[in-house]
Amino acid sequence: MNEASTEDPIEHESDGRRGAFFIERDGRRVAELTYSRSEGVVIVDHTWVHPALRGGKAARRLVDAVVQWARAERVRLVPTCSYVRVVLARTPEYADVR
């Protein structure tokens, strides 16, 4: 398995309260960001990337996707996942969703 490329589509699933952004290859998830939702707030609680893809751009692409979605939904992101917390803190362009 090689690194996740920008051609790997990011998919989104949600039941209204919990959801995930993810990348699949051959029917298997190789990267995932999960969240739970309540009034106006989305708690991003976990990011996972297959070991063969770590160090690439997969996790960052998932964060970018959840930020775009949060803007469209007009919700604020509250990261309990340490990776997402660091990315949001270091990216001034994401201040509007923090």
MDTraj code that builds the backbone (N, CA, C; nanometers):
import mdtraj as md
import numpy as np

residues = "MET ASN GLU ALA SER THR GLU ASP PRO ILE GLU HIS GLU SER ASP GLY ARG ARG GLY ALA PHE PHE ILE GLU ARG ASP GLY ARG ARG VAL ALA GLU LEU THR TYR SER ARG SER GLU GLY VAL VAL ILE VAL ASP HIS THR TRP VAL HIS PRO ALA LEU ARG GLY GLY LYS ALA ALA ARG ARG LEU VAL ASP ALA VAL VAL GLN TRP ALA ARG ALA GLU ARG VAL ARG LEU VAL PRO THR CYS SER TYR VAL ARG VAL VAL LEU ALA ARG THR PRO GLU TYR ALA ASP VAL ARG".split()
xyz = np.array([
    [0.0858, -0.1170, 0.0000],
    [0.0000, 0.0000, 0.0000],
    [0.0904, 0.1233, 0.0000],
    [0.0659, 0.2144, -0.0922],
    [0.1453, 0.3362, -0.0946],
    [0.0685, 0.4501, -0.0298],
    [0.1312, 0.5682, -0.0249],
    [0.0673, 0.6798, 0.0459],
    [-0.0633, 0.7216, -0.0189],
    [-0.1512, 0.7763, 0.0621],
    [-0.2803, 0.8242, 0.0115],
    [-0.2553, 0.9410, -0.0820],
    [-0.3198, 0.9377, -0.1939],
    [-0.3012, 1.0452, -0.2906],
    [-0.4234, 1.1347, -0.2924],
    [-0.4095, 1.2459, -0.3604],
    [-0.5222, 1.3376, -0.3711],
    [-0.6329, 1.2778, -0.4558],
    [-0.6054, 1.1682, -0.5255],
    [-0.7100, 1.0997, -0.6019],
    [-0.7972, 1.0103, -0.5149],
    [-0.7482, 0.9739, -0.3977],
    [-0.8296, 0.8922, -0.3075],
    [-0.9456, 0.9774, -0.2579],
    [-1.0693, 0.9425, -0.2955],
    [-1.1819, 1.0261, -0.2527],
    [-1.2058, 1.0144, -0.1021],
    [-1.2441, 1.1253, -0.0444],
    [-1.2831, 1.1255, 0.0960],
    [-1.4343, 1.1111, 0.0999],
    [-1.4791, 1.0124, 0.1741],
    [-1.6223, 0.9868, 0.1868],
    [-1.6695, 1.0316, 0.3248],
    [-1.7995, 1.0537, 0.3365],
    [-1.8576, 1.1003, 0.4621],
    [-1.9841, 1.0204, 0.4900],
    [-1.9965, 0.9751, 0.6131],
    [-2.1198, 0.9092, 0.6559],
    [-2.1604, 0.9677, 0.7900],
    [-2.2914, 0.9765, 0.8117],
    [-2.3414, 1.0324, 0.9369],
    [-2.4820, 0.9803, 0.9642],
    [-2.5112, 0.9593, 1.0916],
    [-2.6478, 0.9244, 1.1298],
    [-2.7172, 1.0436, 1.1963],
    [-2.6540, 1.1600, 1.1884],
    [-2.7084, 1.2803, 1.2494],
    [-2.6447, 1.3151, 1.3826],
    [-2.6024, 1.2136, 1.4564],
    [-2.5359, 1.2361, 1.5857],
    [-2.3885, 1.1980, 1.5822],
    [-2.3560, 1.0937, 1.5093],
    [-2.2162, 1.0501, 1.4948],
    [-2.1855, 1.0368, 1.3471],
    [-2.0582, 1.0542, 1.3146],
    [-2.0223, 1.0417, 1.1745],
    [-1.8738, 1.0195, 1.1564],
    [-1.8345, 1.0052, 1.0305],
    [-1.6942, 0.9823, 0.9972],
    [-1.6649, 1.0328, 0.8573],
    [-1.5450, 1.0829, 0.8418],
    [-1.4865, 1.1099, 0.7110],
    [-1.3820, 1.0012, 0.6938],
    [-1.3742, 0.9426, 0.5752],
    [-1.2834, 0.8297, 0.5596],
    [-1.2372, 0.8125, 0.4154],
    [-1.1291, 0.7369, 0.4018],
    [-1.0743, 0.6974, 0.2721],
    [-1.0774, 0.5453, 0.2684],
    [-1.1276, 0.4915, 0.1584],
    [-1.1304, 0.3459, 0.1399],
    [-1.0461, 0.3072, 0.0195],
    [-0.9879, 0.1894, 0.0293],
    [-0.9208, 0.1257, -0.0841],
    [-0.9625, -0.0202, -0.0850],
    [-1.0042, -0.0662, -0.1998],
    [-1.0467, -0.2056, -0.2151],
    [-1.1498, -0.2453, -0.1092],
    [-1.2407, -0.1531, -0.0775],
    [-1.3475, -0.1824, 0.0168],
    [-1.3087, -0.1790, 0.1630],
    [-1.1848, -0.1390, 0.1926],
    [-1.1388, -0.1331, 0.3318],
    [-1.0995, 0.0090, 0.3672],
    [-1.1358, 0.0505, 0.4869],
    [-1.0956, 0.1841, 0.5320],
    [-0.9462, 0.1857, 0.5603],
    [-0.8814, 0.2872, 0.5060],
    [-0.7381, 0.3025, 0.5290],
    [-0.7078, 0.4305, 0.6066],
    [-0.8086, 0.5142, 0.6249],
    [-0.7939, 0.6359, 0.7055],
    [-0.9333, 0.6801, 0.7489],
    [-0.9415, 0.7350, 0.8715],
    [-1.0733, 0.7705, 0.9241],
    [-1.0611, 0.8809, 1.0289],
    [-1.1576, 0.9707, 1.0277],
    [-1.1734, 1.0744, 1.1295],
    [-1.3174, 1.0637, 1.1777],
    [-1.3375, 1.0494, 1.3082],
    [-1.4732, 1.0314, 1.3604],
    [-1.5129, 1.1498, 1.4480],
    [-1.6449, 1.1694, 1.4574],
    [-1.6963, 1.2815, 1.5355],
    [-1.8336, 1.2488, 1.5921],
    [-1.8736, 1.3291, 1.6911],
    [-2.0109, 1.3275, 1.7413],
    [-2.0617, 1.4711, 1.7348],
    [-2.1927, 1.4850, 1.7237],
    [-2.2512, 1.6164, 1.7004],
    [-2.3618, 1.6452, 1.8013],
    [-2.3625, 1.7690, 1.8501],
    [-2.4744, 1.8194, 1.9284],
    [-2.4992, 1.9622, 1.8818],
    [-2.5894, 2.0326, 1.9430],
    [-2.6310, 2.1650, 1.8958],
    [-2.5140, 2.2586, 1.8684],
    [-2.4845, 2.2827, 1.7410],
    [-2.3842, 2.3797, 1.7003],
    [-2.2401, 2.3414, 1.7244],
    [-2.2170, 2.2217, 1.7778],
    [-2.0815, 2.1782, 1.8120],
    [-2.0574, 2.0376, 1.7581],
    [-1.9385, 2.0181, 1.7036],
    [-1.8966, 1.8859, 1.6575],
    [-1.7694, 1.8497, 1.7327],
    [-1.7739, 1.7402, 1.8052],
    [-1.6577, 1.6925, 1.8798],
    [-1.5847, 1.5915, 1.7923],
    [-1.4648, 1.6286, 1.7497],
    [-1.3822, 1.5398, 1.6671],
    [-1.2980, 1.4574, 1.7639],
    [-1.3283, 1.3279, 1.7710],
    [-1.2706, 1.2465, 1.8779],
    [-1.1622, 1.1479, 1.8370],
    [-1.1435, 1.1258, 1.7076],
    [-1.0458, 1.0232, 1.6711],
    [-1.0027, 1.0385, 1.5257],
    [-0.8742, 1.0185, 1.5027],
    [-0.8201, 1.0109, 1.3670],
    [-0.7312, 0.8877, 1.3617],
    [-0.7495, 0.8085, 1.2588],
    [-0.6699, 0.6873, 1.2416],
    [-0.6275, 0.6767, 1.0956],
    [-0.5012, 0.6378, 1.0741],
    [-0.4482, 0.6155, 0.9397],
    [-0.3737, 0.4824, 0.9411],
    [-0.3975, 0.4011, 0.8392],
    [-0.3279, 0.2728, 0.8260],
    [-0.1772, 0.2969, 0.8370],
    [-0.1055, 0.2096, 0.9079],
    [0.0382, 0.2298, 0.9270],
    [0.1163, 0.2532, 0.7971],
    [0.0773, 0.1888, 0.6897],
    [0.1496, 0.2058, 0.5629],
    [0.1319, 0.3453, 0.5043],
    [0.0311, 0.4184, 0.5501],
    [0.0042, 0.5524, 0.4968],
    [0.0467, 0.6641, 0.5915],
    [0.0902, 0.6299, 0.7103],
    [0.1263, 0.7324, 0.8082],
    [0.2454, 0.8138, 0.7590],
    [0.2423, 0.9409, 0.7921],
    [0.3476, 1.0312, 0.7469],
    [0.3151, 1.0955, 0.6131],
    [0.2069, 1.0525, 0.5521],
    [0.1620, 1.1115, 0.4258],
    [0.0612, 1.2213, 0.4530],
    [-0.0290, 1.2409, 0.3611],
    [-0.1248, 1.3507, 0.3719],
    [-0.2662, 1.3055, 0.4072],
    [-0.2868, 1.1796, 0.4326],
    [-0.4224, 1.1285, 0.4544],
    [-0.4909, 1.1958, 0.5729],
    [-0.4255, 1.2015, 0.6878],
    [-0.4883, 1.2598, 0.8066],
    [-0.5177, 1.4080, 0.7853],
    [-0.4246, 1.4785, 0.7249],
    [-0.4467, 1.6217, 0.7006],
    [-0.5633, 1.6431, 0.6043],
    [-0.5747, 1.5588, 0.5027],
    [-0.6868, 1.5707, 0.4093],
    [-0.8202, 1.5483, 0.4804],
    [-0.8232, 1.4571, 0.5764],
    [-0.9459, 1.4341, 0.6532],
    [-0.9816, 1.5564, 0.7377],
    [-0.8814, 1.6185, 0.7978],
    [-0.9069, 1.7404, 0.8754],
    [-0.9581, 1.8507, 0.7833],
    [-0.8953, 1.8673, 0.6679],
    [-0.9422, 1.9678, 0.5717],
    [-1.0887, 1.9430, 0.5354],
    [-1.1248, 1.8170, 0.5173],
    [-1.2625, 1.7826, 0.4801],
    [-1.3605, 1.8151, 0.5921],
    [-1.3250, 1.7840, 0.7166],
    [-1.4174, 1.8129, 0.8269],
    [-1.4307, 1.9639, 0.8476],
    [-1.3245, 2.0386, 0.8214],
    [-1.3322, 2.1846, 0.8325],
    [-1.4262, 2.2409, 0.7263],
    [-1.4129, 2.1959, 0.6034],
    [-1.5027, 2.2430, 0.4967],
    [-1.6482, 2.2103, 0.5305],
    [-1.6706, 2.0903, 0.5787],
    [-1.8056, 2.0483, 0.6167],
    [-1.8590, 2.1337, 0.7320],
    [-1.7741, 2.1594, 0.8335],
    [-1.8158, 2.2403, 0.9482],
    [-1.8562, 2.3807, 0.9036],
    [-1.7833, 2.4361, 0.8106],
    [-1.8195, 2.5684, 0.7583],
    [-1.9559, 2.5636, 0.6905],
    [-1.9768, 2.4634, 0.6080],
    [-2.1050, 2.4510, 0.5367],
    [-2.2211, 2.4300, 0.6339],
    [-2.1954, 2.3561, 0.7411],
    [-2.2983, 2.3267, 0.8412],
    [-2.3116, 2.4368, 0.9464],
    [-2.2175, 2.5306, 0.9442],
    [-2.2136, 2.6406, 1.0422],
    [-2.2060, 2.5882, 1.1859],
    [-2.1100, 2.4996, 1.2057],
    [-2.0867, 2.4443, 1.3390],
    [-1.9421, 2.4703, 1.3796],
    [-1.9177, 2.4600, 1.5074],
    [-1.7843, 2.4785, 1.5632],
    [-1.7241, 2.3413, 1.5925],
    [-1.5950, 2.3272, 1.5662],
    [-1.5253, 2.2014, 1.5932],
    [-1.4576, 2.2083, 1.7301],
    [-1.4768, 2.1028, 1.8076],
    [-1.4107, 2.0884, 1.9370],
    [-1.3307, 1.9588, 1.9301],
    [-1.1998, 1.9695, 1.9092],
    [-1.1202, 1.8477, 1.8944],
    [-1.0775, 1.7888, 2.0286],
    [-1.1106, 1.6628, 2.0500],
    [-1.0524, 1.5891, 2.1617],
    [-0.9399, 1.5002, 2.1098],
    [-0.9337, 1.4825, 1.9800],
    [-0.8237, 1.4114, 1.9142],
    [-0.7027, 1.5052, 1.9107],
    [-0.5893, 1.4591, 1.9605],
    [-0.4711, 1.5450, 1.9692],
    [-0.4222, 1.5912, 1.8322],
    [-0.4284, 1.5054, 1.7315],
    [-0.3826, 1.5452, 1.5979],
    [-0.4674, 1.6604, 1.5447],
    [-0.5980, 1.6474, 1.5529],
    [-0.6875, 1.7519, 1.5025],
    [-0.6686, 1.8802, 1.5829],
    [-0.6515, 1.8686, 1.7132],
    [-0.6298, 1.9859, 1.7977],
    [-0.5060, 2.0634, 1.7516],
    [-0.3975, 1.9933, 1.7222],
    [-0.2738, 2.0583, 1.6775],
    [-0.2925, 2.1234, 1.5408],
    [-0.3542, 2.0528, 1.4468],
    [-0.3741, 2.1094, 1.3127],
    [-0.4599, 2.2351, 1.3203],
    [-0.5685, 2.2312, 1.3952],
    [-0.6544, 2.3492, 1.4061],
    [-0.5800, 2.4658, 1.4710],
    [-0.5011, 2.4382, 1.5725],
    [-0.4274, 2.5440, 1.6420],
    [-0.3199, 2.6065, 1.5535],
    [-0.2593, 2.5270, 1.4662],
    [-0.1491, 2.5760, 1.3818],
    [-0.1935, 2.6321, 1.2474],
    [-0.3224, 2.6293, 1.2201],
    [-0.3717, 2.6745, 1.0901],
    [-0.4635, 2.7943, 1.1109],
    [-0.4099, 2.9155, 1.0941],
    [-0.4906, 3.0359, 1.1174],
    [-0.6184, 3.0405, 1.0336],
    [-0.6155, 2.9824, 0.9144],
    [-0.7333, 2.9831, 0.8270],
    [-0.8505, 2.9050, 0.8864],
    [-0.8245, 2.8257, 0.9890],
    [-0.9296, 2.7450, 1.0501],
    [-0.9885, 2.8097, 1.1752],
    [-0.9485, 2.9319, 1.2051],
    [-0.9961, 2.9994, 1.3264],
    [-1.1482, 3.0121, 1.3295],
    [-1.2109, 3.0208, 1.2131],
    [-1.3565, 3.0394, 1.2082],
    [-1.4353, 2.9176, 1.2542],
    [-1.3734, 2.8019, 1.2611],
    [-1.4458, 2.6816, 1.3053],
    [-1.4032, 2.6354, 1.4446],
    [-1.3105, 2.7071, 1.5056],
    [-1.2661, 2.6709, 1.6409],
    [-1.3570, 2.7305, 1.7451],
])
top = md.Topology()
chain = top.add_chain()
for i, resn in enumerate(residues, 1):
    res = top.add_residue(resn, chain, resSeq=i)
    for name in ("N", "CA", "C"):
        top.add_atom(name, md.element.get_by_symbol(name[0]), res)
traj = md.Trajectory(xyz[None], top)
